[in-house]
Amino acid sequence: MRKRKIFGTQARPRLSVWRSLKNIHAQIIDDVAGKTLVAQTSLKMKNGGNIAGAKAVGVNIAAKAKAAGISLVVFDRGKFRYHGRIKALADAAREGGLVF
């Protein structure tokens, strides 16, 4: 069984999430134009590697997306399972107003 490719368009860009042991990063990408529209990272946050840091990144990415006029996105969790920090970021982004 092959994994389906997730692709973002101008009308519905892709919210891509990447996590490492110490930080978590989120980008909203228009794959058609090949541009990152909005980005947020936990690099300069005090607690970037835990669930509280992931929630903060989710809230901030949602606020930046709303400022850029983006409300609909496609969620791309990459190779990471949907639990822990990835789930916390997604839930915080939904509470912030993103729809996916």
ROSE-4610 file (N, C-alpha, C; in Angstrom, 1 decimal, always signed):
// ROSE-4610
residu = [M/M/M/R/R/R/K/K/K/R/R/R/K/K/K/I/I/I/F/F/F/G/G/G/T/T/T/Q/Q/Q/A/A/A/R/R/R/P/P/P/R/R/R/L/L/L/S/S/S/V/V/V/W/W/W/R/R/R/S/S/S/L/L/L/K/K/K/N/N/N/I/I/I/H/H/H/A/A/A/Q/Q/Q/I/I/I/I/I/I/D/D/D/D/D/D/V/V/V/A/A/A/G/G/G/K/K/K/T/T/T/L/L/L/V/V/V/A/A/A/Q/Q/Q/T/T/T/S/S/S/L/L/L/K/K/K/M/M/M/K/K/K/N/N/N/G/G/G/G/G/G/N/N/N/I/I/I/A/A/A/G/G/G/A/A/A/K/K/K/A/A/A/V/V/V/G/G/G/V/V/V/N/N/N/I/I/I/A/A/A/A/A/A/K/K/K/A/A/A/K/K/K/A/A/A/A/A/A/G/G/G/I/I/I/S/S/S/L/L/L/V/V/V/V/V/V/F/F/F/D/D/D/R/R/R/G/G/G/K/K/K/F/F/F/R/R/R/Y/Y/Y/H/H/H/G/G/G/R/R/R/I/I/I/K/K/K/A/A/A/L/L/L/A/A/A/D/D/D/A/A/A/A/A/A/R/R/R/E/E/E/G/G/G/G/G/G/L/L/L/V/V/V/F/F/F]
num = [1/1/1/2/2/2/3/3/3/4/4/4/5/5/5/6/6/6/7/7/7/8/8/8/9/9/9/10/10/10/11/11/11/12/12/12/13/13/13/14/14/14/15/15/15/16/16/16/17/17/17/18/18/18/19/19/19/20/20/20/21/21/21/22/22/22/23/23/23/24/24/24/25/25/25/26/26/26/27/27/27/28/28/28/29/29/29/30/30/30/31/31/31/32/32/32/33/33/33/34/34/34/35/35/35/36/36/36/37/37/37/38/38/38/39/39/39/40/40/40/41/41/41/42/42/42/43/43/43/44/44/44/45/45/45/46/46/46/47/47/47/48/48/48/49/49/49/50/50/50/51/51/51/52/52/52/53/53/53/54/54/54/55/55/55/56/56/56/57/57/57/58/58/58/59/59/59/60/60/60/61/61/61/62/62/62/63/63/63/64/64/64/65/65/65/66/66/66/67/67/67/68/68/68/69/69/69/70/70/70/71/71/71/72/72/72/73/73/73/74/74/74/75/75/75/76/76/76/77/77/77/78/78/78/79/79/79/80/80/80/81/81/81/82/82/82/83/83/83/84/84/84/85/85/85/86/86/86/87/87/87/88/88/88/89/89/89/90/90/90/91/91/91/92/92/92/93/93/93/94/94/94/95/95/95/96/96/96/97/97/97/98/98/98/99/99/99/100/100/100]
x = [+0.8/+0.0/+0.9/+0.7/+1.5/+0.8/+1.6/+1.1/+0.7/-0.4/-0.9/-0.1/+0.3/+1.0/+0.0/+0.5/-0.3/+0.2/-0.7/-0.3/-1.2/-0.5/-1.2/-1.4/-2.5/-2.8/-2.9/-3.2/-3.3/-4.6/-5.7/-6.9/-6.8/-6.1/-5.9/-4.5/-3.6/-2.2/-2.0/-0.8/-0.4/+0.3/-0.2/+0.4/+1.3/+2.6/+3.6/+4.2/+4.4/+4.9/+6.2/+7.2/+8.4/+8.8/+9.2/+9.6/+11.0/+11.8/+13.0/+12.9/+14.0/+14.0/+13.8/+14.3/+14.3/+13.3/+12.9/+12.0/+10.9/+10.0/+9.0/+8.8/+8.6/+8.5/+7.2/+6.6/+5.4/+5.5/+5.1/+5.0/+3.7/+3.2/+2.1/+2.7/+2.5/+3.2/+2.2/+2.4/+1.7/+2.5/+2.2/+3.0/+3.0/+1.9/+1.8/+2.8/+2.9/+3.9/+5.2/+5.3/+6.6/+7.0/+6.1/+6.4/+5.9/+6.7/+6.3/+5.5/+4.3/+3.5/+3.6/+3.7/+3.8/+4.6/+5.5/+6.3/+6.4/+6.5/+6.6/+7.5/+8.4/+9.2/+9.3/+9.8/+10.0/+11.4/+12.3/+13.7/+14.0/+13.3/+13.6/+12.7/+11.8/+10.9/+11.7/+11.2/+11.9/+11.6/+10.3/+9.9/+9.5/+10.5/+10.1/+10.0/+10.5/+10.5/+9.4/+8.5/+7.4/+6.0/+5.0/+3.6/+3.2/+3.7/+3.4/+4.0/+5.2/+5.8/+5.1/+4.6/+3.9/+2.6/+1.9/+0.6/+0.9/+2.0/+2.3/+2.6/+3.3/+3.6/+2.3/+1.4/+0.1/-0.8/-0.8/-1.5/-0.9/+0.4/+1.1/+1.0/+1.0/+0.9/-0.5/-1.5/-2.9/-3.1/-2.5/-2.6/-1.9/-0.8/-0.1/-0.9/-1.5/-2.3/-3.5/-4.2/-5.3/-4.9/-3.8/-3.3/-3.0/-2.6/-2.3/-3.5/-4.7/-5.9/-6.1/-5.5/-5.5/-6.4/-7.4/-8.2/-8.4/-8.3/-8.4/-7.0/-6.6/-5.3/-5.5/-4.4/-4.3/-3.2/-3.5/-2.5/-1.6/-0.3/+0.8/+1.6/+1.4/+2.2/+3.5/+3.8/+5.0/+5.1/+6.2/+6.4/+6.0/+5.6/+5.3/+3.9/+3.7/+2.4/+1.6/+0.3/-0.6/-0.9/+0.1/-0.1/+0.9/+0.8/+1.8/+1.9/+3.1/+3.3/+2.7/+2.6/+1.9/+0.4/-0.2/-1.6/-1.9/-1.0/-1.1/-1.0/-0.1/+0.0/-1.2/-1.7/-2.9/-4.1/-4.3/-5.5/-5.4/-4.2/-4.0/-4.3/-3.9/-4.1/-5.6/-6.3/-7.7/-8.4/-8.0/-8.6/-8.3/-7.2/-6.8/-7.5/-8.3/-9.1/-8.8/-7.8/-7.5/-8.4/-8.9/-9.8/-9.0/-9.0/-8.4/-9.0]
y = [-1.2/+0.0/+1.2/+2.1/+3.3/+4.5/+5.4/+6.5/+7.6/+8.2/+9.2/+10.5/+11.2/+12.4/+13.6/+14.4/+15.5/+16.7/+17.5/+18.6/+19.8/+21.0/+22.2/+23.1/+23.7/+24.6/+26.1/+27.0/+28.4/+28.5/+27.8/+27.9/+27.2/+26.1/+25.3/+24.9/+25.7/+25.4/+24.3/+23.8/+22.6/+23.1/+22.7/+23.0/+21.8/+22.0/+21.0/+21.1/+20.0/+20.0/+19.1/+19.6/+18.9/+19.0/+17.9/+17.9/+17.3/+17.8/+17.2/+16.9/+16.5/+16.2/+17.5/+18.6/+19.8/+20.9/+20.8/+21.8/+21.3/+22.2/+21.8/+23.0/+22.7/+23.7/+23.5/+24.6/+24.5/+25.5/+25.1/+26.0/+25.8/+26.9/+26.8/+27.1/+26.1/+26.1/+26.0/+26.8/+26.7/+25.9/+24.7/+23.8/+24.1/+24.8/+25.1/+26.2/+27.2/+28.3/+28.0/+27.0/+26.7/+27.7/+28.3/+29.3/+28.9/+29.3/+29.2/+30.5/+30.4/+31.6/+32.1/+31.2/+31.5/+30.4/+30.8/+29.8/+30.2/+29.2/+29.4/+28.3/+28.6/+27.6/+27.9/+26.9/+27.0/+27.2/+27.6/+27.7/+28.7/+29.8/+30.8/+30.7/+29.7/+29.6/+28.9/+29.2/+28.5/+27.0/+26.6/+25.2/+24.8/+24.7/+24.4/+22.9/+22.1/+20.7/+19.9/+20.6/+19.8/+20.2/+19.7/+19.9/+21.4/+22.1/+23.5/+24.3/+24.0/+24.6/+24.4/+23.1/+22.8/+23.5/+23.7/+24.5/+25.9/+26.5/+27.9/+28.1/+27.1/+27.2/+27.1/+26.2/+26.1/+27.4/+28.0/+29.3/+30.3/+30.4/+31.5/+31.3/+30.0/+29.8/+30.1/+29.8/+30.2/+31.7/+32.4/+33.9/+34.5/+34.0/+34.5/+34.1/+33.0/+32.5/+33.4/+33.7/+34.6/+36.0/+36.5/+37.8/+37.8/+36.6/+36.5/+36.1/+35.9/+35.6/+34.2/+33.3/+31.8/+31.2/+30.5/+29.8/+28.3/+27.9/+26.5/+25.9/+24.8/+24.2/+22.7/+22.0/+20.6/+20.2/+19.4/+19.0/+17.9/+18.2/+17.2/+17.0/+15.8/+15.5/+14.8/+14.6/+14.0/+12.5/+12.1/+10.7/+10.5/+11.6/+11.5/+11.0/+10.2/+9.8/+10.9/+10.8/+11.9/+11.7/+12.0/+12.0/+12.9/+13.2/+14.0/+15.4/+15.8/+17.2/+17.6/+16.6/+16.8/+17.1/+16.3/+16.5/+17.8/+18.1/+19.4/+20.6/+20.6/+21.6/+21.7/+20.6/+20.6/+21.1/+20.7/+21.1/+22.6/+23.1/+24.6/+25.4/+24.9/+25.6/+25.6/+24.5/+24.5/+25.5/+25.5/+26.5/+27.9/+28.1/+29.4/+29.9/+29.0/+29.3/+28.6/+27.8/+27.1/+25.9/+25.6/+24.5/+23.5/+22.2/+21.1/+19.8]
z = [+0.0/+0.0/+0.0/-0.9/-1.1/-0.3/+0.2/+0.9/-0.2/+0.1/-0.8/-0.6/-1.7/-1.5/-1.1/-0.2/+0.2/-0.5/-1.1/-2.0/-1.6/-1.5/-1.1/-2.3/-2.5/-3.6/-3.0/-3.9/-3.4/-2.6/-3.0/-2.2/-0.9/-0.8/+0.4/+0.5/+1.1/+1.2/+2.3/+2.3/+3.1/+4.4/+5.6/+6.9/+7.2/+7.0/+7.2/+8.6/+9.3/+10.6/+10.7/+11.4/+11.6/+13.0/+13.6/+15.0/+15.2/+16.1/+16.5/+18.0/+18.5/+20.0/+20.8/+20.3/+21.1/+20.6/+19.4/+18.8/+17.9/+17.5/+16.6/+15.6/+14.3/+13.3/+12.5/+12.0/+11.2/+10.1/+8.9/+7.7/+7.0/+6.4/+5.5/+4.1/+3.2/+1.9/+0.8/-0.2/-1.5/-2.4/-2.7/-3.5/-5.0/-5.4/-6.9/-7.2/-6.3/-6.5/-6.0/-5.1/-4.5/-3.5/-2.7/-1.7/-0.3/+0.6/+2.0/+2.3/+2.7/+3.0/+4.4/+5.4/+6.8/+7.5/+8.4/+9.1/+10.6/+11.5/+12.9/+13.4/+14.4/+15.0/+16.5/+17.2/+18.6/+19.0/+18.1/+18.4/+19.5/+19.6/+20.6/+21.8/+21.8/+23.0/+24.1/+25.3/+26.5/+26.5/+26.3/+26.3/+24.9/+24.0/+22.6/+22.4/+23.2/+22.9/+23.6/+24.2/+24.9/+24.4/+25.0/+24.5/+24.6/+25.6/+25.8/+24.6/+24.2/+23.1/+21.8/+21.6/+20.4/+20.4/+21.5/+21.5/+21.2/+21.7/+21.4/+19.9/+19.3/+17.9/+17.1/+17.5/+16.8/+16.9/+18.1/+18.2/+17.3/+17.4/+16.6/+15.1/+14.6/+13.2/+12.7/+13.6/+13.2/+13.2/+14.1/+14.1/+12.9/+12.5/+11.3/+10.0/+10.0/+8.9/+8.7/+9.8/+9.7/+9.2/+9.7/+9.2/+7.7/+7.2/+5.8/+5.0/+5.6/+4.9/+4.6/+5.4/+5.2/+6.3/+5.9/+6.9/+6.6/+5.4/+5.0/+4.7/+5.3/+5.0/+4.9/+4.4/+4.4/+5.4/+6.4/+7.4/+6.9/+7.0/+6.6/+7.8/+8.4/+9.6/+9.3/+8.0/+7.6/+8.0/+8.5/+9.0/+10.4/+11.1/+12.5/+12.8/+13.8/+14.2/+14.8/+14.7/+15.2/+16.7/+17.5/+18.9/+19.6/+20.8/+21.5/+21.0/+20.7/+20.2/+18.9/+18.0/+16.7/+16.9/+17.7/+18.0/+18.8/+19.7/+20.4/+19.5/+18.6/+17.6/+16.7/+16.3/+15.4/+16.1/+17.4/+18.2/+18.4/+18.7/+19.0/+17.7/+16.6/+15.3/+15.0/+15.3/+15.1/+16.0/+17.2/+18.2/+17.7/+17.1/+16.6/+15.3/+14.7/+13.6/+12.2/+12.2/+11.0/+10.8/+9.6/+9.3/+8.5/+9.0/+8.3/+8.8]
